[in-house]
C-alpha cells in the first residue's frame, strides 16, 4: 500500500503597501506581448483647448497622452492578469449589466516598448 504525501502547508501571506506606492487614474492602456515579456503601459490623456477661435467655441488644440506606469511581466503573468480582469468584468456585468464600449482602433503590434 502506497502512502500519500501530506500536502505542504500554505505559508502565511502578508500584503503590504510600499511607501512609494501611488494611485494613478488611468484613462487607457497599451502595450503588448512577446516571447520574453509582456508590457502594460497605463496612460492618462490631458486635453489642451485652443485659445484661438471664435468666442464661446472651444476646440481641442492638442491631446497629451502621458504614460503613468509601465508594467513588465512574464508572458504567463500577462495571461493571468488578463484572465483575472475578465473574471471581474463578468461578475460586474452579471450584477450591473453589460458595459458598452466604443469600437477600439486597431493597435499596431510592436515589440519595441518604451523603457
Order of alpha helices (4+ residues) and beta strands (2+ residues): beta-beta-beta-alpha
